[in-house]
Amino acid sequence: MKHPEDPITAHGGPARPESTAPAPPEAVSFAGFGLPAQVLSTLSGLGVREPFPIQAATLPDALKGRDVLGRGRTGSGKTLAFGLPLLTRTAGRRAEPKQPLALILVPTRELAQQVTQALAPYAEALRLRMAAVVGGMSIGRQIAELRQGAEVVVATPGRLHDLIERNACRLGRVRITVLDEADQMCDLGFLPQVVDVLDQVHPDGQRMLFSATLDRDVDQLVRGYLHDPVVHSVDPAAGTVTTMAHHLLVVHGPDRYAVTTEIAARDGRVLLFLDTKHAVDQLTRHLRASGVPAGALHSGKSQPQRTRTLAQFKGGQITALVATDVAARGLHVDDLDLVVNVDPPTDPKDYVHRAGRTARAGASGSVVTLVPAALRRETGRMLAEAGVEATVTKVRSGEAELSRITGAKAPSGVPLDGGPAAPRPKNTNAPFRGLGTSKGGSRGGDGKSRKASEARKLAEARKAALVRRNG
Protein backbone atom coordinates (compact mmCIF):
# COMPACT_ATOMS: atom_id res chain seq x y z
CA MET A 1 0.00 0.00 0.00
CA LYS A 2 1.35 3.35 -0.96
CA HIS A 3 0.09 6.60 0.46
CA PRO A 4 1.53 9.43 -1.67
CA GLU A 5 2.01 12.85 -0.20
CA ASP A 6 4.10 16.01 -0.35
CA PRO A 7 7.34 15.90 1.61
CA ILE A 8 7.36 17.39 5.06
CA THR A 9 10.38 18.25 7.15
CA ALA A 10 10.95 18.67 10.85
CA HIS A 11 10.96 22.14 12.36
CA GLY A 12 10.38 23.62 15.76
CA GLY A 13 13.28 22.17 17.68
CA PRO A 14 15.17 18.90 17.57
CA ALA A 15 13.21 15.90 16.41
CA ARG A 16 13.94 12.26 15.93
CA PRO A 17 14.98 11.21 12.43
CA GLU A 18 12.12 10.94 9.99
CA SER A 19 10.55 7.51 10.27
CA THR A 20 10.51 5.95 6.81
CA ALA A 21 11.57 2.42 7.70
CA PRO A 22 9.10 -0.48 7.68
CA ALA A 23 7.21 -1.08 10.90
CA PRO A 24 9.04 -3.34 13.37
CA PRO A 25 7.95 -6.99 13.44
CA GLU A 26 6.00 -6.62 16.67
CA ALA A 27 3.85 -3.88 15.08
CA VAL A 28 2.40 -6.01 12.30
CA SER A 29 -0.83 -6.20 14.29
CA PHE A 30 -2.51 -3.74 16.62
CA ALA A 31 -1.97 -6.13 19.52
CA GLY A 32 1.71 -5.16 19.60
CA PHE A 33 1.02 -1.55 20.61
CA GLY A 34 -0.37 -2.14 24.09
CA LEU A 35 -3.82 -0.78 23.22
CA PRO A 36 -6.66 -1.48 25.69
CA ALA A 37 -8.52 -4.75 25.27
CA GLN A 38 -11.74 -2.85 24.49
CA VAL A 39 -10.02 -1.10 21.57
CA LEU A 40 -8.50 -4.33 20.24
CA SER A 41 -11.89 -6.03 20.45
CA THR A 42 -13.53 -3.15 18.56
CA LEU A 43 -10.83 -3.18 15.88
CA SER A 44 -11.33 -6.91 15.40
CA GLY A 45 -15.10 -6.55 15.29
CA LEU A 46 -14.81 -3.92 12.56
CA GLY A 47 -12.42 -6.08 10.54
CA VAL A 48 -9.42 -3.78 11.09
CA ARG A 49 -6.53 -6.18 11.54
CA GLU A 50 -3.27 -4.72 10.26
CA PRO A 51 -2.12 -1.14 10.80
CA PHE A 52 -1.46 1.10 7.84
CA PRO A 53 2.10 2.47 7.61
CA ILE A 54 1.20 5.85 9.15
CA GLN A 55 -0.46 4.02 12.06
CA ALA A 56 2.44 1.64 12.60
CA ALA A 57 4.85 4.59 12.59
CA THR A 58 2.85 6.97 14.76
CA LEU A 59 1.09 4.86 17.40
CA PRO A 60 4.09 3.97 19.63
CA ASP A 61 5.20 7.59 20.10
CA ALA A 62 1.69 9.00 20.32
CA LEU A 63 0.74 6.45 23.00
CA LYS A 64 3.78 7.57 25.02
CA GLY A 65 2.51 11.15 24.94
CA ARG A 66 5.09 12.49 22.52
CA ASP A 67 4.27 15.45 20.30
CA VAL A 68 3.88 14.16 16.75
CA LEU A 69 4.34 15.85 13.38
CA GLY A 70 2.83 13.48 10.84
CA ARG A 71 2.45 13.29 7.10
CA GLY A 72 -0.30 11.32 5.47
CA ARG A 73 -3.23 12.36 3.33
CA THR A 74 -6.81 11.44 4.17
CA GLY A 75 -7.27 7.84 3.15
CA SER A 76 -3.89 6.81 4.56
CA GLY A 77 -5.37 5.85 7.93
CA LYS A 78 -4.22 8.81 10.00
CA THR A 79 -7.57 9.18 11.80
CA LEU A 80 -6.81 6.03 13.79
CA ALA A 81 -3.13 7.02 13.98
CA PHE A 82 -4.03 9.99 16.17
CA GLY A 83 -7.48 8.89 17.33
CA LEU A 84 -6.57 5.64 19.08
CA PRO A 85 -3.80 7.21 21.21
CA LEU A 86 -6.01 10.20 22.02
CA LEU A 87 -8.87 7.97 23.19
CA THR A 88 -6.58 5.53 25.01
CA ARG A 89 -4.80 8.30 26.92
CA THR A 90 -8.11 9.99 27.80
CA ALA A 91 -9.88 6.80 28.97
CA GLY A 92 -10.77 6.66 32.66
CA ARG A 93 -11.09 10.42 33.05
CA ARG A 94 -14.37 12.32 33.26
CA ALA A 95 -14.98 15.75 31.80
CA GLU A 96 -16.62 18.53 33.78
CA PRO A 97 -19.41 20.51 32.10
CA LYS A 98 -18.07 22.72 29.27
CA GLN A 99 -14.52 21.46 29.84
CA PRO A 100 -13.40 18.78 27.35
CA LEU A 101 -10.23 16.79 27.93
CA ALA A 102 -9.17 16.22 24.32
CA LEU A 103 -9.67 18.24 21.14
CA ILE A 104 -9.45 17.36 17.44
CA LEU A 105 -9.48 20.43 15.19
CA VAL A 106 -10.30 19.97 11.49
CA PRO A 107 -10.92 22.39 8.60
CA THR A 108 -14.33 21.28 7.30
CA ARG A 109 -17.69 20.07 8.57
CA GLU A 110 -17.47 16.96 6.41
CA LEU A 111 -14.10 15.97 7.87
CA ALA A 112 -15.38 16.62 11.40
CA GLN A 113 -18.30 14.28 10.82
CA GLN A 114 -16.07 11.66 9.23
CA VAL A 115 -13.58 11.74 12.12
CA THR A 116 -16.39 11.58 14.68
CA GLN A 117 -18.00 8.60 12.96
CA ALA A 118 -14.66 6.80 12.58
CA LEU A 119 -13.75 7.15 16.26
CA ALA A 120 -17.22 6.71 17.78
CA PRO A 121 -17.05 2.88 18.15
CA TYR A 122 -13.74 3.09 20.04
CA ALA A 123 -14.92 5.98 22.21
CA GLU A 124 -18.04 4.02 23.09
CA ALA A 125 -15.96 0.97 23.97
CA LEU A 126 -13.88 3.12 26.34
CA ARG A 127 -16.99 4.88 27.70
CA LEU A 128 -15.88 8.26 26.43
CA ARG A 129 -18.37 10.90 25.31
CA MET A 130 -17.74 12.68 22.02
CA ALA A 131 -19.22 15.90 20.68
CA ALA A 132 -18.97 17.27 17.14
CA VAL A 133 -18.85 21.06 17.07
CA VAL A 134 -19.36 22.38 13.54
CA GLY A 135 -21.06 25.26 11.78
CA GLY A 136 -24.34 24.85 9.94
CA MET A 137 -25.87 22.80 12.77
CA SER A 138 -27.83 23.82 15.87
CA ILE A 139 -25.48 25.70 18.17
CA GLY A 140 -27.99 25.28 21.00
CA ARG A 141 -27.75 21.50 20.76
CA GLN A 142 -23.95 21.68 20.76
CA ILE A 143 -23.99 23.96 23.83
CA ALA A 144 -26.21 21.40 25.57
CA GLU A 145 -23.83 18.54 24.71
CA LEU A 146 -20.87 20.45 26.11
CA ARG A 147 -22.83 21.37 29.24
CA GLN A 148 -23.60 17.69 29.83
CA GLY A 149 -19.91 16.89 29.51
CA ALA A 150 -17.88 15.53 26.61
CA GLU A 151 -14.39 14.11 27.03
CA VAL A 152 -13.52 14.49 23.34
CA VAL A 153 -14.55 17.35 21.08
CA VAL A 154 -14.14 17.28 17.29
CA ALA A 155 -14.47 20.84 16.00
CA THR A 156 -14.08 23.24 13.14
CA PRO A 157 -12.25 26.44 14.15
CA GLY A 158 -15.07 28.89 13.43
CA ARG A 159 -17.77 27.15 15.49
CA LEU A 160 -15.37 26.38 18.34
CA HIS A 161 -14.41 30.07 18.45
CA ASP A 162 -18.10 31.01 18.66
CA LEU A 163 -18.68 28.63 21.56
CA ILE A 164 -15.65 29.90 23.44
CA GLU A 165 -16.88 33.48 22.95
CA ARG A 166 -20.24 32.44 24.46
CA ASN A 167 -18.47 30.85 27.42
CA ALA A 168 -20.01 27.52 26.39
CA CYS A 169 -16.63 25.80 26.08
CA ARG A 170 -13.41 26.19 28.06
CA LEU A 171 -10.17 24.58 26.91
CA GLY A 172 -7.96 24.82 29.99
CA ARG A 173 -8.31 21.09 30.80
CA VAL A 174 -7.54 19.89 27.24
CA ARG A 175 -4.35 17.85 27.50
CA ILE A 176 -4.35 16.28 24.03
CA THR A 177 -4.81 18.45 20.94
CA VAL A 178 -4.83 17.24 17.34
CA LEU A 179 -4.62 19.52 14.32
CA ASP A 180 -5.73 17.48 11.31
CA GLU A 181 -5.21 18.90 7.80
CA ALA A 182 -3.37 21.85 9.32
CA ASP A 183 -2.38 23.24 5.93
CA GLN A 184 -6.00 23.38 4.81
CA MET A 185 -7.02 25.20 7.99
CA CYS A 186 -4.38 27.81 7.24
CA ASP A 187 -5.38 28.02 3.58
CA LEU A 188 -8.97 28.70 4.65
CA GLY A 189 -7.87 31.60 6.85
CA PHE A 190 -8.31 29.87 10.21
CA LEU A 191 -4.75 30.45 11.47
CA PRO A 192 -5.79 33.15 14.02
CA GLN A 193 -8.48 30.87 15.50
CA VAL A 194 -6.08 27.90 15.59
CA VAL A 195 -3.44 29.96 17.38
CA ASP A 196 -6.08 31.21 19.83
CA VAL A 197 -7.10 27.62 20.58
CA LEU A 198 -3.51 26.48 21.13
CA ASP A 199 -2.98 29.39 23.50
CA GLN A 200 -5.91 28.19 25.63
CA VAL A 201 -5.28 24.44 25.92
CA HIS A 202 -3.15 23.09 28.74
CA PRO A 203 0.41 24.32 28.07
CA ASP A 204 2.02 21.00 29.02
CA GLY A 205 -0.37 18.89 26.95
CA GLN A 206 0.37 16.64 24.00
CA ARG A 207 0.01 18.06 20.49
CA MET A 208 -0.25 16.12 17.25
CA LEU A 209 -0.21 17.94 13.92
CA PHE A 210 -0.89 16.33 10.54
CA SER A 211 -0.34 18.23 7.32
CA ALA A 212 0.26 17.45 3.66
CA THR A 213 2.67 20.37 3.32
CA LEU A 214 4.75 22.49 5.67
CA ASP A 215 4.64 26.01 4.31
CA ARG A 216 4.96 29.25 6.26
CA ASP A 217 1.77 29.21 8.35
CA VAL A 218 1.99 25.54 9.29
CA ASP A 219 5.68 25.98 10.07
CA GLN A 220 4.68 28.78 12.45
CA LEU A 221 2.38 26.39 14.31
CA VAL A 222 5.05 23.68 14.48
CA ARG A 223 7.73 26.04 15.79
CA GLY A 224 5.46 27.74 18.28
CA TYR A 225 3.42 24.89 19.71
CA LEU A 226 5.05 21.48 19.22
CA HIS A 227 7.64 20.44 21.80
CA ASP A 228 10.47 18.23 20.50
CA PRO A 229 8.15 16.58 17.97
CA VAL A 230 8.85 13.18 16.53
CA VAL A 231 8.37 13.35 12.77
CA HIS A 232 6.78 10.51 10.84
CA SER A 233 6.83 10.58 7.06
CA VAL A 234 5.82 7.18 5.82
CA ASP A 235 5.63 7.82 2.10
CA PRO A 236 8.56 8.45 -0.25
CA ALA A 237 9.16 12.15 -0.79
CA ALA A 238 8.81 11.92 -4.55
CA GLY A 239 5.50 10.11 -4.47
CA THR A 240 3.00 12.94 -4.38
CA VAL A 241 0.02 11.24 -5.99
CA THR A 242 1.66 8.49 -8.00
CA THR A 243 -0.70 5.63 -7.10
CA MET A 244 -3.33 7.16 -9.38
CA ALA A 245 -3.67 7.33 -13.13
CA HIS A 246 -3.67 10.97 -14.29
CA HIS A 247 -5.19 12.14 -17.55
CA LEU A 248 -5.24 15.55 -19.18
CA LEU A 249 -8.11 15.55 -21.67
CA VAL A 250 -7.93 18.32 -24.25
CA VAL A 251 -11.53 19.21 -25.12
CA HIS A 252 -12.78 21.30 -28.02
CA GLY A 253 -14.66 24.29 -26.60
CA PRO A 254 -18.09 23.64 -28.15
CA ASP A 255 -17.96 20.04 -26.91
CA ARG A 256 -17.04 20.62 -23.29
CA TYR A 257 -20.51 20.29 -21.70
CA ALA A 258 -21.35 17.16 -23.71
CA VAL A 259 -18.05 15.54 -22.68
CA THR A 260 -18.73 16.33 -19.03
CA THR A 261 -22.26 14.95 -19.28
CA GLU A 262 -21.13 11.66 -20.82
CA ILE A 263 -18.47 11.19 -18.14
CA ALA A 264 -21.07 11.85 -15.44
CA ALA A 265 -23.39 9.25 -17.01
CA ARG A 266 -20.82 6.46 -16.59
CA ASP A 267 -21.52 3.31 -14.61
CA GLY A 268 -20.20 3.86 -11.12
CA ARG A 269 -19.69 6.98 -9.05
CA VAL A 270 -17.79 10.07 -10.12
CA LEU A 271 -16.83 13.25 -8.31
CA LEU A 272 -16.71 16.39 -10.48
CA PHE A 273 -15.01 19.58 -9.29
CA LEU A 274 -15.88 23.10 -10.44
CA ASP A 275 -14.77 26.47 -9.14
CA THR A 276 -18.01 28.25 -8.28
CA LYS A 277 -21.28 27.49 -6.52
CA HIS A 278 -23.26 28.84 -9.48
CA ALA A 279 -21.41 26.56 -11.91
CA VAL A 280 -22.00 23.55 -9.63
CA ASP A 281 -25.74 24.23 -9.46
CA GLN A 282 -25.93 24.86 -13.21
CA LEU A 283 -24.19 21.62 -14.14
CA THR A 284 -26.18 19.61 -11.59
CA ARG A 285 -29.47 20.86 -13.04
CA HIS A 286 -28.29 19.97 -16.54
CA LEU A 287 -27.17 16.48 -15.52
CA ARG A 288 -30.46 15.70 -13.80
CA ALA A 289 -32.37 16.97 -16.82
CA SER A 290 -30.23 14.60 -18.92
CA GLY A 291 -31.13 11.61 -16.74
CA VAL A 292 -27.97 11.51 -14.61
CA PRO A 293 -28.56 11.08 -10.84
CA ALA A 294 -26.48 14.08 -9.74
CA GLY A 295 -26.22 16.10 -6.55
CA ALA A 296 -24.58 19.43 -5.69
CA LEU A 297 -22.22 20.05 -2.79
CA HIS A 298 -20.93 23.51 -1.90
CA SER A 299 -20.83 26.01 0.96
CA GLY A 300 -24.11 27.60 -0.12
CA LYS A 301 -25.96 24.45 0.92
CA SER A 302 -27.15 24.04 4.50
CA GLN A 303 -25.37 21.43 6.59
CA PRO A 304 -28.40 19.07 6.59
CA GLN A 305 -28.50 19.37 2.77
CA ARG A 306 -24.78 18.63 2.52
CA THR A 307 -25.08 15.67 4.88
CA ARG A 308 -28.05 14.25 2.95
CA THR A 309 -26.33 14.66 -0.42
CA LEU A 310 -23.18 12.91 0.82
CA ALA A 311 -25.25 10.07 2.27
CA GLN A 312 -27.03 9.65 -1.08
CA PHE A 313 -23.71 9.65 -2.92
CA LYS A 314 -22.23 7.05 -0.57
CA GLY A 315 -25.43 4.99 -0.79
CA GLY A 316 -25.53 5.06 -4.58
CA GLN A 317 -28.78 7.02 -5.03
CA ILE A 318 -26.60 9.78 -6.49
CA THR A 319 -23.84 8.62 -8.85
CA ALA A 320 -22.40 12.01 -9.86
CA LEU A 321 -21.42 14.43 -7.09
CA VAL A 322 -20.76 17.94 -8.42
CA ALA A 323 -18.76 20.00 -5.94
CA THR A 324 -16.60 22.98 -5.21
CA ASP A 325 -13.41 22.56 -3.19
CA VAL A 326 -15.49 22.31 0.00
CA ALA A 327 -15.44 18.56 -0.72
CA ALA A 328 -11.73 18.35 -1.48
CA ARG A 329 -10.98 17.70 2.18
CA GLY A 330 -12.49 15.11 4.43
CA LEU A 331 -14.70 13.35 1.92
CA HIS A 332 -14.26 9.59 2.09
CA VAL A 333 -16.30 7.37 -0.21
CA ASP A 334 -15.46 3.70 -0.65
CA ASP A 335 -14.82 2.56 -4.23
CA LEU A 336 -14.69 6.06 -5.71
CA ASP A 337 -12.41 5.43 -8.67
CA LEU A 338 -12.80 8.63 -10.72
CA VAL A 339 -12.32 12.31 -9.94
CA VAL A 340 -12.88 14.86 -12.71
CA ASN A 341 -11.53 18.40 -12.64
CA VAL A 342 -14.12 20.05 -14.87
CA ASP A 343 -12.40 23.30 -13.92
CA PRO A 344 -8.62 22.72 -13.78
CA PRO A 345 -7.25 23.90 -10.43
CA THR A 346 -4.59 26.59 -10.62
CA ASP A 347 -2.87 25.62 -7.36
CA PRO A 348 -0.99 22.30 -7.27
CA LYS A 349 -2.07 21.80 -3.65
CA ASP A 350 -5.70 21.97 -4.75
CA TYR A 351 -4.97 19.29 -7.35
CA VAL A 352 -3.44 17.02 -4.72
CA HIS A 353 -6.37 17.46 -2.36
CA ARG A 354 -8.97 16.89 -5.06
CA ALA A 355 -7.11 13.87 -6.36
CA GLY A 356 -6.94 12.49 -2.82
CA ARG A 357 -10.63 11.62 -2.95
CA THR A 358 -9.78 8.55 -5.05
CA ALA A 359 -7.12 5.81 -4.76
CA ARG A 360 -7.63 5.77 -1.00
CA ALA A 361 -6.12 3.19 1.34
CA GLY A 362 -4.24 1.49 -1.46
CA ALA A 363 -7.15 1.26 -3.93
CA SER A 364 -6.74 2.32 -7.56
CA GLY A 365 -8.26 5.40 -9.12
CA SER A 366 -8.05 7.92 -11.93
CA VAL A 367 -7.97 11.69 -11.99
CA VAL A 368 -9.13 13.39 -15.18
CA THR A 369 -8.64 17.09 -15.89
CA LEU A 370 -10.54 18.73 -18.74
CA VAL A 371 -8.78 21.59 -20.53
CA PRO A 372 -9.27 23.58 -23.71
CA ALA A 373 -6.22 23.74 -25.94
CA ALA A 374 -5.54 27.32 -24.82
CA LEU A 375 -5.03 26.22 -21.18
CA ARG A 376 -3.08 23.05 -21.88
CA ARG A 377 0.37 24.55 -21.24
CA GLU A 378 -0.71 26.41 -18.10
CA THR A 379 -2.36 23.32 -16.66
CA GLY A 380 0.67 21.22 -17.56
CA ARG A 381 2.87 23.53 -15.48
CA MET A 382 0.51 23.18 -12.52
CA LEU A 383 0.64 19.38 -12.78
CA ALA A 384 4.42 19.45 -12.93
CA GLU A 385 4.50 21.49 -9.72
CA ALA A 386 2.22 18.87 -8.14
CA GLY A 387 4.71 16.17 -9.14
CA VAL A 388 2.27 14.60 -11.59
CA GLU A 389 2.88 13.15 -15.03
CA ALA A 390 -0.42 13.04 -16.89
CA THR A 391 -1.29 11.30 -20.12
CA VAL A 392 -2.49 13.92 -22.62
CA THR A 393 -5.32 12.92 -24.96
CA LYS A 394 -7.55 14.90 -27.30
CA VAL A 395 -11.13 13.74 -26.93
CA ARG A 396 -14.61 14.45 -28.27
CA SER A 397 -17.99 13.38 -26.97
CA GLY A 398 -19.19 10.04 -28.26
CA GLU A 399 -15.70 8.79 -29.05
CA ALA A 400 -14.42 5.40 -27.90
CA GLU A 401 -11.25 6.96 -26.46
CA LEU A 402 -13.26 9.10 -24.02
CA SER A 403 -15.17 6.00 -22.95
CA ARG A 404 -11.98 3.98 -22.57
CA ILE A 405 -10.40 6.50 -20.22
CA THR A 406 -13.44 7.50 -18.16
CA GLY A 407 -16.21 4.97 -18.82
CA ALA A 408 -18.23 7.76 -20.46
CA LYS A 409 -21.51 6.86 -22.11
CA ALA A 410 -24.53 8.63 -23.49
CA PRO A 411 -27.01 9.68 -20.79
CA SER A 412 -30.56 8.32 -20.84
CA GLY A 413 -32.02 11.73 -21.60
CA VAL A 414 -34.98 11.05 -19.28
CA PRO A 415 -35.31 13.99 -16.83
CA LEU A 416 -35.22 13.02 -13.16
CA ASP A 417 -37.15 16.00 -11.82
CA GLY A 418 -39.88 16.34 -14.44
CA GLY A 419 -39.83 19.01 -17.09
CA PRO A 420 -38.33 18.81 -20.56
CA ALA A 421 -35.22 16.85 -21.36
CA ALA A 422 -32.02 18.83 -21.50
CA PRO A 423 -31.06 19.87 -25.02
CA ARG A 424 -27.57 19.10 -26.19
CA PRO A 425 -25.53 22.04 -24.86
CA LYS A 426 -24.60 24.62 -27.43
CA ASN A 427 -21.33 26.46 -27.54
CA THR A 428 -21.51 30.00 -26.23
CA ASN A 429 -17.76 30.57 -26.57
CA ALA A 430 -17.78 31.45 -22.88
CA PRO A 431 -14.57 30.92 -20.92
CA PHE A 432 -14.01 27.26 -20.17
CA ARG A 433 -13.40 27.65 -16.45
CA GLY A 434 -16.60 27.21 -14.47
CA LEU A 435 -18.37 26.27 -17.70
CA GLY A 436 -18.73 29.98 -18.32
CA THR A 437 -19.02 31.01 -14.66
CA SER A 438 -15.48 30.98 -13.35
CA LYS A 439 -14.08 33.00 -10.54
CA GLY A 440 -12.18 35.83 -12.07
CA GLY A 441 -13.97 35.24 -15.38
CA SER A 442 -17.05 36.93 -16.68
CA ARG A 443 -20.35 35.16 -16.37
CA GLY A 444 -21.10 36.69 -19.73
CA GLY A 445 -24.43 37.98 -20.93
CA ASP A 446 -26.29 35.06 -19.36
CA GLY A 447 -25.93 36.48 -15.84
CA LYS A 448 -26.97 39.97 -16.90
CA SER A 449 -29.96 38.76 -18.89
CA ARG A 450 -31.04 36.51 -16.02
CA LYS A 451 -30.91 39.44 -13.61
CA ALA A 452 -32.85 41.64 -16.04
CA SER A 453 -35.46 38.90 -16.46
CA GLU A 454 -35.80 38.51 -12.70
CA ALA A 455 -36.17 42.28 -12.32
CA ARG A 456 -38.92 42.35 -14.95
CA LYS A 457 -40.78 39.50 -13.27
CA LEU A 458 -40.53 41.23 -9.89
CA ALA A 459 -41.86 44.48 -11.34
CA GLU A 460 -44.76 42.66 -13.01
CA ALA A 461 -45.62 40.85 -9.77
CA ARG A 462 -45.62 44.11 -7.82
CA LYS A 463 -47.83 45.74 -10.46
CA ALA A 464 -50.30 42.82 -10.33
CA ALA A 465 -50.40 42.97 -6.54
CA LEU A 466 -51.10 46.71 -6.67
CA VAL A 467 -53.95 46.17 -9.14
CA ARG A 468 -55.49 43.48 -6.87
CA ARG A 469 -55.16 45.68 -3.80
CA ASN A 470 -56.86 48.62 -5.49
CA GLY A 471 -59.66 46.47 -6.76
C-alpha angles and dihedrals in degrees: 000000000000124000108192120206144151115277118263127194134203120262136157101065135326116331136181116266114282109275108234100138122106116272114273116261094256090058097061088103132033090245090076094065099067094244117166117273090243090058093047090049091050092048090051092047091053092048094248103142112149125042120240115239094261089052095047090049099044107036100073095053095038091051089053090056097252120152108252132206106193138183122205132116123235107282093042093093100255094137089073090037090067099018100060095051091044092052094041093051092046096047116114095028125103125216122228118227112290091001114100121192100212133030133199113192118198134173103235140039091235093055091046091055092045093051092046092050093046094052099036097090092053093044090051091050089053092043093243122148118227130197127192112213111192139142122257093045132089108292089195091060091048091050088052092051092051091046090054089052131260123195094199126038123191108196148169112228098242098053093041089053090052092051093048090050089053091050088241093123132035121190103194093106095048106117099169120050126179124192107196119191089005093174092056092050089055093045089054092054097254097125094107092052092046091051090048090053093049090050090057103045120089106292094222095047129117119266127197120187125188121188138158092217136020106218128152102293095043090045088055090056093047094049095044104041113020117084116212091327122203108227122219119189108167101174127070112264094237095052103088100153102336099135089074133074110241124203131184107200114197106211128193108240099240090050100050100099093045091051091050092048094051092049090050090051093059123122107265132027126308133185115213122195125206131170104237138045091231092054091048092052092045094052093043091054090049093049093050090048087053092053098260115134097233135163133192126230123186142122092271090069120087117250093251089052091049092047092049093048092050091048090052091049092049091045094050099244086113116042100177118052112192112198150162120227090283084091096046091089128052099003111131119179121167116236096011100152103168134056119179124199099206085173109039110233115239095208118069090215089059089052092052093049094047091046090050090073089078134046089039124171093003097312121132125251146158133232117204124191120194116212137168115233090256092062098040096099094044092049091046090057091051091051091049090054088051089054092246130140109200129192109239117217133168110224141179130194115272094024123130092230092061089050092047093054100039108014088246118175138168113280120241092247091219108128115236097205101041123256128091123326116262113264118231103276115257125218114257093175087236118154111284097231111093089006087277097328105079127153107259090017128095119260085217127216092319093075093046094047091047091053091047090050092050090049091051092049091049092050091049091049092051091048091050091049090051091051091050092048093051092048 
